[in-house]
C-alpha cells in the first residue's frame, strides 16, 4: 500500500469523529485510509491535553516534508 499524506480537507474529520466517539479503525474506514495512518496522525499531532489540532498537524507535516528533502546545490 502506498502512503499518501492526508489532504487538508480530510484532517478535520479526525477530531470531529473522535468527539463522536468513533474508533481509529472507524475513522480510517470513513477516510479510506489505513488504521495505522490515523494512529500515526493522532500520535504525532495530539497535544498533552489530548486534542488533535488540524492546523498544527498540517504545519508539522509541511515541516517534516521540507526537512527530508535534499538541499539544493548552488
N, C-alpha and C positions, 0 to 999 in steps of 0.2 A: 504494500500500500504506500503510495506516495504521500508525502507530507505537504500540505498547503496551509499557509497561515490563515487564521480566521480573518474574515473581512470585517471591517469596522461596523458594517450593518449587522453582523452576526453576534458581535460581542455583547450588546445589551440583553440578548436572550439569556445569557448565563445568570446574571444577578436576579432578573425577573423570575426565572424558573426556580432559582434557589428559594426566593421568597414564597413561592407557591408550594414549596416542599418537594420539588422534583429531585430525583436522584441524578447522579452524574451520568449514569447509563441512559436515563430517560432524556436528559438534555442532549446527549450525544445522538440519540436516535432522532430527536427533533431537528438537529442541525445537519444530520447526515455525516457525522464525524465519528471518529473512534472515541470510546470512553477514555482512553489514555490521553487523548488530546485535551479533553475537558479537564481531566485530573491535573494535567501539566499546567494548564492555564490558571486553574484555581490555586495551585501550589505556588506558582510564580508571582501571581498578581493579587493575592488577598492580603490585606493589611493585618496588623496584630489584632484588630477588633473583629476580624472575620468577614470584612466587607470586600467584595470584588469591585474595583473601580475601572470602568470601561476606558476612560481617557488615559489613566495611568497605564493600563495594560497595553494600549495601542502605542503609547510613548515608549514603554520599555521594549516592545517588540522592534520598533524602529531603531532604538539604540543598539540592541543586540545584533540586528541585521547589519548596521553600519560597522560595528566593531569587528565582525568576522570577514569583512571584505579586505582584499589585498590593497595595500596603499598604492596610489598612483605614482608612477615614476616620472621624474621631471624631464 
